[in-house]
Structures are given as structure tokens and as C-alpha cells.
Amino acid sequence: MTTLRDSAAVRWAALMLLAFAMFCSYIFMDILSPIKDLMQSTRGWDSLAFGTMQGAETFLNVFVFFLIFAGIILDKMGVRFTALLSGAVMLVGGLIKFYAVSESFVGSGLEAWFTSHLNYIPVFQELGVAPFYEGMPASAKLAAVGFMIFGCGVEMAGITVSRGIVKWFKGRETALAMGSEMALARLGVATCMIFSPYFAKLGGSINVANSVKFGVVLLCIALIMFVVYFFMDKKLDAQTGEAEEKDDPFKISDIGKILSSLGFWLVALLCVLYYSAIFPFQKYAVNMLQCNLTLTEADPNTFWGGSSVTIVQYLVMLLVAVCSFASNFMKKNKAMQYGLMGVAVVALVVYCYMGYMRGTAETIFAVFPLLAVAITPILGNYVDHKGKAASMLMIGSILLVLCHLTFAFILPMFKGSAVGGTVVAYVTILVLGASFSLVPAALWPSVPKLVDEKIIGSAYALIFWIQNIGLWLFPLLIGKVLDSTNPAGTAAHELDYTWALVMLACLGIAALVIGVYLKAVDRKKGLGLEQPNIKA
């Protein structure tokens, strides 16, 4: 019997619903990242407060083991229920964070309560892992609470989307689907970088709450996407006769089966090292560029400094993304494929020129996911048909190290040269984005090869939990390194990021070592990581 997933159009439509929901969540995840300097000037958040709040996103996932419970919920209740739950949890957390940075919070009784409370968290304070500290601004504390709740939802959504893709694409183009989903979702990073400062400065006055409000609206849209997916997935199960809820009771021994796999541990370690060098960096990247580039922001009375240029640049960015992504599916029509690639390249050059003319760091860093959008489907398709996942992870680690070292030592050498520094920044950011694309294309599709299908939700949850340890720790560590390596009172645009970037480069080196060992283990034990996903 022909089912919905046998139709390429329908299963890719299901993928697009999941990808767009993650696109919206990625925007909210970094909504304050491009306005770190504004948070310092308007809300009194120094690097430590900013880093502590950003790290709070994963606090409940790591220390209350919420992600483990999320994996159990996913295995027991299925993709549909967990998708809706994750969407609702993200929205609740987003609303709390919005209130925390809004003008309504300033001078409220709640602000007074947060100022005098949560300054000492027993046990966590002694261990040095508390999500709050004495002297932390009240708005940052409440924003951290909201971000914790959002973090539970977004990580639950992440494992749910991965499981959903496996469900719809198993035995088909799994790596291509996962790579495409992540590439499209990561356009949220560029969208955030372009529009967060735009909304914060809208109307000629600074209001950081407007940026978060924009993110909350998108979280509402993400929830709608999950609702639509709910009905598509339900119809698929009605056709196949598959039960959404599992009859087998969850056993602790299932976790033991996962943890006993050496391949699983190596993939999990690769994940935490790699993602810890990327996601925490994203939260500081705009400020790092502000500190290392010589930029002259365009006059607000000109086109380059006006509000309309934001929309135009975003449309150019979408043209780059759409044309480069679509070119991957035009292999039977070479003229169309090369034509789309040509349009994408020209549009990318135009986009970079616009970023330079605007003279803002956030529009420069927004180029980060664009090369990934172009090459992730290529890499995913290669893994599906040729394999070599472990080798690709090693290449990604090498590129990661080179990029962070370039930011640390090469980029500062061009301070004073607007053109030279901008060119170095653009090239390095694009390569870093390309490096990042190797992970979803190679790593995530490898997980089903390491564990039984019945417990794949729990396996993804465990990997995400281990990953979240790094995503909690390193935003905090970057903030602490910045505070300890810069004199007290250093202006937000004058920080020295050298040692923070060296720390991130060391993560890439460790990931490379693990990647080499993983390839050796795969060769010895026949895990199948170097084998194609689609069998001839």
C-alpha cells in the first residue's frame, strides 16, 4: 500500500513543517546575541551576567535531567504529542523572558524580589554551577528562568524533529533530509542577526524588549507548524497501522544498552565538543566582531543607515539561500543548476557588500549559515550514497580550529583596515558555517546505526543531554574568561577575545582527536559509520 511517506512531495512537506518550526526557535535562541552591547548599556548586563543568562538555557536539561525525561516521553508518547508539548513549553519560556527585559519589569515588585532573592543557591553555589549569583541584575535572573524553560522546549523539539525525520525518511534520503532541515533552520541565525538589532532600534529609540517580542511571535508560529505536522503524522500512522504510543514499557536497561556502546560515547563526545565551540560562540560573535573590526555605521539619513535596507538585505539573503539550496535538486538540468548557483554567488557578493556598507557587525556575522545552506544538502546526499560520515566529522573539526584561531590572531591584525578586516571576517565566518554543516549531515544520521530503533528517542536525548552540558558551561566560561582577561570597566566594544577564542579552538582539537579514534573504532568494529545510508 502506498503511504504518505512514499510520496517525495509529502514527506518533504512534513520536513518543511519541522524545519520551519526549528527556524523560528533558532531565532529566539540567539535573539539577544547581536544586541549584547545594548543589554549592557540599557539593562546593566556585563559579560558575566550575559553569559550566565545565556548558559541558563540548558540548566534544567543538564542538572534536572529534563532531556532524559524528554527522550522517555518521546519513546512512550511519540513524535506528535512531544512536538506539541515542546512548542508550548518554548512559548511559555519565551513569554517569561520577554517580560524580564520589558519596561514593565523595571521598578516592579517582581524586580525587587529577584534583586533580593536567588543570590545563593545551596549545593549549586558550592559546585560553581549556580544559574544565578549575587549582584546579577534582576532582569537577567528572570530572563534566565524563562530561558531555562525555553531551553527545555527547544531541546525536546530538537530530539523530536530528529526522530520525526527518521520516521518519515528511514531507508530513504535520511542524511539529506537531516542536513536540509538543519541548513534551513540555521537561516534563523542570520534572520536573528539582521532583525534583532532592527527591532531593538525601531522608531529611533532603543527598546531591547521589541527584539524579544519579535521572537515570541515566531514561537507562536512554530507551535502552529507543530499542530499542522500533528495531523499529517496522524494520517501517516492511520495508513501504516503503526501505533504512535509504544506498548513496550520503558526500562532502565534501555539506557544501559545505549551507554554500553563505545560508538555512542564517541559520537556523543564529538557532539558536545563540536557544538560547544559553535553555539556559545554565536552568542558572543557579534560583540567579538565589534571589538576587532574597524566599522563606521552608516548615517541614519542615508539608504545604508535607514530601515528599508534591512528588508532589502534580508531579501537578498533569502535569494542566496533559495537559489543555492534549490541548485542541489537540479542535477538532471545542468543549465538550471549552474544558473541557480551563479545567481546565488552574485547575490552573496551583493549581500556581503551591503553588510560592509551598513557598517554593523551583526549584518556581517549574519552570513554565517549561508554557505551551510548551499553545501549541507550536498554533504547529506554524499553520506546517503557514499558514506564517509566519520571522515567528514574530522574535516569539520579541522576547519573549526582554523576558524577560531583566525578570529583570535589574524583578524585583530586588520584592525584599522575596514576593507581587509571585513573580508577576513566574511571568509572565516563562511568557512565556519560550512564546517558546522558537516555535523548534521554526518553525525545525526549515524545515531540509528548505533542503537536499536525502539530506543532511538532516548539515544538522541542522551546525546542532547551530554551536548547541553557544554552549551550550559561554555557561554558562562566565555563570560568569565572575558571578565578575567580584560580590565574592569572595559567598554563593550573594546574587549579582548583572544583567550576565549583559543579556548574554543582547543575544543576543536579535542573533537579532531575523538574523530580520528572514532574512525579507527568504526573500521575495527564495523559500526557502519563510513557506509552509505542508502543500500544499493
C-alpha positions as CSV (number, residue, x, y, z in Angstrom):
1,M,0.0,0.0,0.0
2,T,1.3,3.5,-0.9
3,T,1.5,5.8,2.1
4,L,2.2,9.5,2.6
5,R,5.9,9.0,3.1
6,D,6.1,7.1,-0.2
7,S,5.3,10.5,-1.9
8,A,8.5,12.6,-2.0
9,A,6.5,15.8,-2.1
10,V,4.5,14.9,1.1
11,R,7.5,13.7,3.1
12,W,9.4,16.8,2.2
13,A,6.4,18.9,3.1
14,A,6.5,17.2,6.5
15,L,10.2,18.1,6.7
16,M,9.5,21.7,5.9
17,L,7.0,22.0,8.7
18,L,9.5,20.7,11.2
19,A,12.3,22.8,9.7
20,F,10.3,26.0,9.9
21,A,9.4,25.3,13.5
22,M,13.1,24.9,14.3
23,F,13.9,28.0,12.2
24,C,11.7,30.1,14.5
25,S,13.2,28.5,17.6
26,Y,16.7,29.2,16.4
27,I,15.8,32.9,16.0
28,F,14.6,33.1,19.6
29,M,17.6,31.1,20.9
30,D,20.0,33.9,19.9
31,I,17.6,36.8,20.0
32,L,19.8,38.8,22.4
33,S,23.2,37.8,20.9
34,P,23.5,40.6,18.4
35,I,22.5,43.2,21.0
36,K,24.9,42.2,23.8
37,D,26.2,45.8,23.9
38,L,22.7,47.2,24.2
39,M,21.9,44.8,27.1
40,Q,24.9,46.2,28.9
41,S,24.0,49.8,28.3
42,T,20.3,49.6,28.9
43,R,20.0,46.7,31.5
44,G,23.4,46.7,33.1
45,W,24.3,43.1,31.9
46,D,28.1,42.8,31.9
47,S,29.8,39.8,30.2
48,L,29.3,37.5,33.2
49,A,25.6,38.3,33.6
50,F,25.1,37.9,29.8
51,G,27.0,34.6,29.7
52,T,25.2,33.3,32.8
53,M,21.8,34.1,31.4
54,Q,22.7,32.5,28.0
55,G,24.0,29.4,29.7
56,A,20.8,29.1,31.7
57,E,19.1,27.8,28.5
58,T,20.4,24.3,29.2
59,F,20.5,24.4,33.0
60,L,17.3,22.3,33.6
61,N,18.2,19.9,30.8
62,V,21.6,19.2,32.4
63,F,21.0,19.3,36.1
64,V,17.4,18.3,36.4
65,F,17.9,15.7,33.6
66,F,14.9,17.1,31.7
67,L,16.3,15.9,28.4
68,I,16.4,12.4,29.6
69,F,12.8,12.6,30.6
70,A,12.1,14.2,27.2
71,G,13.6,11.2,25.5
72,I,11.4,8.8,27.6
73,I,8.3,10.9,26.7
74,L,9.2,10.8,23.1
75,D,9.7,7.0,23.1
76,K,6.4,6.5,25.1
77,M,4.1,9.2,23.7
78,G,5.5,9.5,20.1
79,V,6.5,12.3,17.9
80,R,3.1,14.1,17.7
81,F,2.5,14.6,21.4
82,T,6.1,15.6,22.1
83,A,6.2,18.1,19.2
84,L,3.1,19.9,20.6
85,L,4.4,19.8,24.1
86,S,7.8,21.2,23.1
87,G,6.2,24.0,21.1
88,A,4.0,25.0,24.1
89,V,7.0,24.9,26.6
90,M,9.1,27.1,24.3
91,L,6.3,29.7,24.1
92,V,5.9,29.8,27.9
93,G,9.6,30.3,28.4
94,G,9.7,33.0,25.7
95,L,6.9,35.0,27.3
96,I,8.7,35.0,30.6
97,K,11.9,36.2,29.0
98,F,10.0,38.9,27.2
99,Y,8.6,40.2,30.4
100,A,12.0,40.2,32.1
101,V,13.5,42.6,29.5
102,S,10.4,44.7,29.1
103,E,9.9,48.2,30.6
104,S,7.0,46.8,32.7
105,F,9.5,44.7,34.7
106,V,11.6,47.8,35.6
107,G,10.6,49.1,39.1
108,S,8.0,46.3,39.6
109,G,7.7,44.3,42.8
110,L,8.9,41.3,41.0
111,E,12.2,43.1,40.1
112,A,12.6,43.9,43.8
113,W,12.0,40.2,44.7
114,F,14.6,39.0,42.2
115,T,17.1,41.6,43.3
116,S,17.0,40.3,46.9
117,H,16.5,36.6,46.2
118,L,18.2,33.8,44.3
119,N,21.6,35.2,45.3
120,Y,22.7,32.0,46.9
121,I,21.7,28.5,45.6
122,P,22.8,25.8,48.0
123,V,24.9,23.0,46.6
124,F,25.0,24.5,43.1
125,Q,26.8,27.5,44.5
126,E,29.4,25.3,46.2
127,L,29.9,23.4,43.0
128,G,30.2,26.6,41.0
129,V,27.4,25.8,38.7
130,A,24.6,28.0,40.0
131,P,22.4,29.7,37.3
132,F,22.4,33.0,39.4
133,Y,24.8,34.9,41.6
134,E,24.8,37.8,44.0
135,G,24.9,41.0,42.1
136,M,23.3,39.6,39.0
137,P,20.8,42.1,37.6
138,A,17.2,41.1,38.4
139,S,16.2,41.3,34.7
140,A,18.9,38.8,33.9
141,K,17.8,36.4,36.6
142,L,14.2,36.4,35.4
143,A,15.3,36.2,31.8
144,A,17.4,33.2,32.8
145,V,14.4,31.5,34.3
146,G,12.4,32.0,31.1
147,F,15.4,30.8,29.0
148,M,15.6,27.6,31.2
149,I,12.0,26.8,30.3
150,F,12.5,27.7,26.7
151,G,15.6,25.5,26.7
152,C,13.6,22.5,27.8
153,G,11.2,23.0,25.0
154,V,13.7,23.7,22.2
155,E,15.9,20.7,23.1
156,M,12.8,18.5,23.3
157,A,11.9,19.8,19.9
158,G,15.4,19.0,18.6
159,I,15.2,15.3,19.5
160,T,11.6,15.2,18.3
161,V,12.4,16.6,14.9
162,S,15.3,14.1,14.6
163,R,13.0,11.2,15.5
164,G,10.3,12.6,13.1
165,I,12.8,12.7,10.2
166,V,13.9,9.1,10.9
167,K,10.3,8.1,10.9
168,W,9.5,9.8,7.5
169,F,12.8,9.1,5.7
170,K,14.1,5.8,7.1
171,G,15.6,3.8,4.2
172,R,15.5,6.8,2.0
173,E,17.5,10.1,1.9
174,T,17.9,10.4,5.7
175,A,21.1,12.4,5.8
176,L,19.9,14.7,3.0
177,A,16.7,15.3,5.0
178,M,18.5,16.0,8.3
179,G,21.1,18.1,6.7
180,S,18.5,20.1,4.8
181,E,16.4,20.6,8.0
182,M,19.4,22.0,9.9
183,A,20.5,24.1,7.0
184,L,17.1,25.8,6.7
185,A,16.7,26.0,10.4
186,R,20.0,27.8,10.7
187,L,18.8,30.5,8.5
188,G,17.2,31.5,11.8
189,V,20.7,32.6,12.9
190,A,21.0,35.0,10.0
191,T,17.4,36.2,10.5
192,C,18.1,36.9,14.1
193,M,21.3,38.8,13.4
194,I,19.6,41.0,10.9
195,F,16.3,41.7,12.6
196,S,17.1,41.7,16.4
197,P,19.0,45.0,16.2
198,Y,16.5,46.3,13.7
199,F,13.6,45.8,16.1
200,A,15.6,47.0,19.1
201,K,16.3,50.3,17.4
202,L,13.0,50.7,15.6
203,G,11.5,54.1,15.8
204,G,14.8,55.8,16.6
205,S,14.8,54.8,20.2
206,I,16.4,51.7,21.8
207,N,14.0,49.1,23.3
208,V,15.5,45.7,23.6
209,A,12.1,44.2,24.5
210,N,11.0,44.7,20.9
211,S,13.6,42.1,19.8
212,V,12.3,39.5,22.2
213,K,8.7,40.3,21.2
214,F,9.6,39.5,17.6
215,G,11.0,36.2,18.8
216,V,7.8,35.4,20.8
217,V,5.6,35.9,17.7
218,L,7.8,33.4,15.9
219,L,7.4,30.9,18.7
220,C,3.7,31.2,18.2
221,I,4.2,30.3,14.5
222,A,6.4,27.4,15.5
223,L,3.6,26.0,17.6
224,I,1.2,26.3,14.6
225,M,3.7,24.4,12.5
226,F,3.8,21.5,15.0
227,V,0.0,21.5,15.1
228,V,-0.2,21.1,11.3
229,Y,2.5,18.3,11.4
230,F,0.4,16.6,14.1
231,F,-2.4,15.9,11.7
232,M,0.0,14.9,8.8
233,D,1.7,12.4,11.1
234,K,-1.5,11.0,12.5
235,K,-2.8,10.3,8.9
236,L,0.5,8.5,8.2
237,D,0.0,6.2,11.2
238,A,-3.6,5.6,10.1
239,Q,-2.2,4.4,6.7
240,T,0.6,2.2,8.1
241,G,-1.2,0.9,11.1
242,E,1.7,1.9,13.3
243,A,0.9,2.8,16.9
244,E,2.1,6.2,18.0
245,E,2.4,5.1,21.6
246,K,4.7,2.2,22.3
247,D,3.4,-0.9,24.0
248,D,6.7,-1.9,25.4
249,P,7.3,-0.3,28.9
250,F,10.4,1.8,29.2
251,K,13.2,0.0,31.0
252,I,16.3,1.5,32.7
253,S,18.2,-1.3,31.0
254,D,17.4,0.5,27.7
255,I,19.6,3.4,28.8
256,G,22.2,0.8,29.8
257,K,22.2,-0.6,26.3
258,I,22.9,2.8,24.9
259,L,25.6,3.7,27.4
260,S,27.4,0.4,26.8
261,S,28.1,1.4,23.2
262,L,31.6,2.8,22.6
263,G,30.4,4.2,19.3
264,F,27.6,6.1,21.0
265,W,30.0,7.6,23.5
266,L,32.4,8.7,20.8
267,V,29.6,10.3,18.8
268,A,28.3,12.0,21.9
269,L,31.7,13.4,22.9
270,L,32.2,14.7,19.3
271,C,28.8,16.3,19.5
272,V,29.5,18.1,22.8
273,L,32.9,19.3,21.8
274,Y,31.8,20.5,18.4
275,Y,28.6,22.2,19.4
276,S,30.3,23.8,22.4
277,A,32.7,25.6,20.0
278,I,29.8,26.9,17.9
279,F,26.6,27.7,19.7
280,P,28.2,29.6,22.7
281,F,30.4,31.4,20.2
282,Q,27.3,32.6,18.3
283,K,26.1,34.3,21.4
284,Y,29.3,36.4,21.5
285,A,30.3,36.6,17.8
286,V,28.7,39.9,17.1
287,N,30.4,41.6,20.0
288,M,33.7,39.9,19.1
289,L,33.5,41.5,15.6
290,Q,32.6,44.8,17.1
291,C,35.8,44.6,19.2
292,N,38.0,43.5,16.3
293,L,36.7,45.3,13.2
294,T,37.0,49.0,12.3
295,L,33.4,49.8,11.3
296,T,31.7,53.1,10.6
297,E,28.0,52.7,11.0
298,A,26.1,54.3,8.1
299,D,24.3,57.7,8.5
300,P,20.7,57.0,9.5
301,N,19.6,59.6,7.0
302,T,21.0,57.6,4.1
303,F,19.8,54.4,2.4
304,W,22.5,52.4,4.1
305,G,21.6,53.6,7.5
306,G,17.8,53.6,7.1
307,S,15.3,50.9,8.0
308,S,14.5,49.8,4.4
309,V,18.0,48.4,3.8
310,T,17.3,45.8,6.5
311,I,14.4,44.4,4.4
312,V,16.3,44.6,1.2
313,Q,19.4,42.8,2.6
314,Y,17.2,40.1,4.1
315,L,15.5,39.5,0.7
316,V,19.0,39.2,-0.9
317,M,19.9,36.7,1.8
318,L,16.8,34.6,1.0
319,L,17.7,34.7,-2.7
320,V,21.2,33.3,-1.8
321,A,19.6,30.6,0.4
322,V,16.8,29.6,-2.0
323,C,19.0,29.5,-5.1
324,S,21.9,27.7,-3.5
325,F,19.6,25.2,-1.8
326,A,17.5,24.6,-4.9
327,S,20.5,24.0,-7.1
328,N,21.1,20.7,-5.3
329,F,17.9,19.3,-6.7
330,M,18.6,20.3,-10.3
331,K,21.2,17.7,-11.3
332,K,19.2,16.5,-14.2
333,N,19.1,20.0,-15.6
334,K,22.7,21.2,-15.6
335,A,21.8,24.6,-17.1
336,M,19.3,25.3,-14.4
337,Q,21.7,24.0,-11.7
338,Y,24.6,26.2,-12.8
339,G,22.2,29.1,-13.4
340,L,20.9,29.0,-9.8
341,M,24.4,28.6,-8.4
342,G,25.5,31.7,-10.4
343,V,22.6,33.7,-9.1
344,A,23.4,32.6,-5.5
345,V,27.1,33.6,-5.9
346,V,26.2,37.0,-7.3
347,A,23.6,37.6,-4.6
348,L,26.1,36.5,-1.9
349,V,28.6,39.1,-3.1
350,V,25.8,41.8,-3.1
351,Y,24.8,40.7,0.4
352,C,28.4,41.0,1.7
353,Y,28.7,44.4,0.1
354,M,25.5,45.6,1.8
355,G,26.8,44.4,5.1
356,Y,30.0,46.3,4.6
357,M,28.2,49.5,3.6
358,R,25.9,49.3,6.6
359,G,29.0,49.1,8.9
360,T,27.4,46.8,11.5
361,A,28.9,43.7,13.0
362,E,25.5,41.8,13.2
363,T,24.9,42.1,9.4
364,I,28.4,40.8,8.8
365,F,28.0,37.7,11.1
366,A,24.6,37.0,9.5
367,V,26.4,35.5,6.6
368,F,27.3,32.5,8.9
369,P,24.7,30.0,7.7
370,L,24.5,30.9,4.0
371,L,27.3,28.6,2.8
372,A,26.0,25.8,5.0
373,V,22.6,26.1,3.3
374,A,24.3,25.5,0.0
375,I,26.5,22.6,0.9
376,T,24.7,20.7,3.6
377,P,22.3,19.0,1.1
378,I,25.4,18.1,-1.0
379,L,27.1,16.6,2.1
380,G,23.9,14.8,3.2
381,N,23.4,13.4,-0.2
382,Y,27.0,12.2,-0.3
383,V,26.7,10.4,3.1
384,D,23.4,8.8,1.9
385,H,25.0,7.4,-1.2
386,K,28.8,7.2,-0.5
387,G,29.1,7.2,3.3
388,K,32.3,8.6,4.9
389,A,30.5,10.2,7.9
390,A,33.4,9.8,10.3
391,S,35.9,11.3,7.8
392,M,33.6,14.3,7.3
393,L,33.5,14.9,11.0
394,M,37.3,15.1,11.1
395,I,37.3,17.6,8.3
396,G,34.8,19.7,10.1
397,S,36.9,19.7,13.3
398,I,40.0,20.9,11.4
399,L,38.1,23.8,9.8
400,L,36.6,24.7,13.2
401,V,40.1,25.0,14.8
402,L,41.4,27.1,11.9
403,C,38.5,29.5,12.0
404,H,38.7,30.2,15.8
405,L,42.5,30.7,15.5
406,T,41.9,33.1,12.6
407,F,39.5,35.1,14.7
408,A,41.9,35.1,17.7
409,F,45.1,36.1,15.9
410,I,44.6,37.0,12.2
411,L,41.5,39.2,12.4
412,P,43.0,41.6,15.1
413,M,45.9,42.3,12.7
414,F,43.5,44.0,10.3
415,K,42.1,46.4,12.9
416,G,42.3,49.8,11.3
417,S,41.6,48.4,7.8
418,A,37.9,48.4,7.3
419,V,38.0,46.5,4.0
420,G,40.7,44.0,5.0
421,G,39.2,43.2,8.3
422,T,35.7,42.8,6.8
423,V,37.0,40.4,4.0
424,V,38.8,38.2,6.6
425,A,35.7,38.2,8.8
426,Y,33.4,37.2,5.9
427,V,35.6,34.4,4.6
428,T,36.2,33.0,8.1
429,I,32.5,33.1,9.0
430,L,31.5,31.4,5.8
431,V,34.1,28.6,6.3
432,L,32.9,28.2,9.9
433,G,29.3,27.9,8.7
434,A,30.5,25.2,6.2
435,S,32.3,23.4,9.0
436,F,29.1,23.4,11.0
437,S,27.1,21.9,8.2
438,L,29.3,18.7,8.3
439,V,27.7,17.8,11.7
440,P,24.0,17.4,10.9
441,A,24.9,15.8,7.5
442,A,27.3,13.3,9.0
443,L,26.7,12.9,12.8
444,W,22.9,12.8,13.4
445,P,22.1,10.2,10.7
446,S,24.8,7.9,12.2
447,V,22.9,7.5,15.5
448,P,20.3,5.0,14.1
449,K,23.3,2.8,13.2
450,L,24.4,2.6,16.8
451,V,21.2,1.8,18.8
452,D,18.0,-0.2,18.4
453,E,15.2,1.7,16.7
454,K,12.9,1.2,19.7
455,I,15.1,3.4,21.9
456,I,16.4,5.9,19.3
457,G,14.5,8.7,21.0
458,S,16.3,8.0,24.3
459,A,19.6,7.8,22.4
460,Y,19.1,11.2,20.8
461,A,18.0,12.6,24.3
462,L,21.2,11.3,25.9
463,I,23.4,12.8,23.2
464,F,21.5,16.1,23.5
465,W,21.9,16.0,27.3
466,I,25.6,15.5,27.0
467,Q,25.7,18.3,24.4
468,N,23.8,20.5,26.8
469,I,26.5,20.2,29.4
470,G,28.8,22.1,27.0
471,L,26.1,24.5,25.9
472,W,25.5,25.4,29.6
473,L,29.1,25.6,30.6
474,F,30.8,27.5,27.7
475,P,28.7,30.6,27.5
476,L,29.5,31.0,31.2
477,L,33.2,30.2,30.7
478,I,33.5,32.7,27.8
479,G,32.0,35.4,30.0
480,K,34.3,34.6,32.9
481,V,37.4,34.5,30.6
482,L,36.4,37.9,29.1
483,D,36.0,39.4,32.6
484,S,39.3,37.9,33.8
485,T,41.4,38.9,30.8
486,N,40.0,42.4,30.5
487,P,40.4,45.3,33.0
488,A,37.3,46.1,35.0
489,G,35.1,48.6,33.3
490,T,36.3,47.8,29.8
491,A,33.8,49.2,27.2
492,A,31.6,46.6,25.5
493,H,33.3,47.4,22.1
494,E,36.9,47.2,23.4
495,L,37.1,43.6,24.9
496,D,40.0,41.3,24.0
497,Y,38.6,38.0,22.9
498,T,41.9,36.2,22.2
499,W,41.9,33.7,25.1
500,A,38.2,33.0,24.8
501,L,38.7,32.1,21.2
502,V,41.8,29.9,22.0
503,M,39.6,28.0,24.4
504,L,37.1,27.3,21.7
505,A,39.9,26.2,19.3
506,C,41.0,23.7,21.9
507,L,37.6,22.2,21.8
508,G,38.0,21.7,18.0
509,I,41.4,20.0,18.6
510,A,39.8,17.6,21.1
511,A,37.0,16.9,18.6
512,L,39.5,16.1,15.9
513,V,41.3,13.6,18.2
514,I,37.9,11.9,19.0
515,G,37.1,11.8,15.3
516,V,40.3,10.0,14.5
517,Y,39.6,7.5,17.2
518,L,36.0,7.1,16.1
519,K,37.1,6.3,12.6
520,A,39.6,3.6,13.9
521,V,36.8,2.1,16.1
522,D,34.4,2.1,13.1
523,R,37.0,0.3,11.0
524,K,37.7,-2.3,13.7
525,K,34.1,-3.0,14.9
526,G,32.2,-2.3,11.7
527,L,29.8,0.2,13.1
528,G,28.9,1.3,9.6
529,L,29.6,5.0,10.0
530,E,31.7,5.1,6.8
531,Q,29.0,3.1,4.9
532,P,26.2,4.8,2.9
533,N,22.7,5.2,4.4
534,I,21.0,4.0,1.2
535,K,21.9,0.5,0.3
536,A,22.1,-0.4,-3.3
